[in-house]
Amino acid sequence: MDEEQDKIREKAYQIWLDEGRPEGREAVHWDMARELVAQQENYLSTTKPVGDAQEQVEESTIALDNQGEFPTLTDQGEMEPPRKARTRR
């Protein structure tokens, strides 16, 4: 936990320097730094595949097989055409 706090502190300091050392924005810099560190720390976990690769292939195959079972926009045109409104004379 201390290592993470050190990274956040360093990142907040760098943000503070980059913004020209403004006063009264410590909380904002700390929040920005905490977000950036979390993104950097968890970046590698976002690139790992979820689940078994074979399972993913099977799911995508099932999805392809089911494609024709769901209505599309073109299916809506097969309904009875709307009646034209009569105008009064």
Secondary structure, DSSP 8 states (H G I E B T S, - for coil): -HHHHHHHHHHHHHHHHHTT--SS-HHHHHHHHHHHHHHHHHHHHHSS--S-HHHHHHHHHHHHHTGGGS--GGGGGGS----------
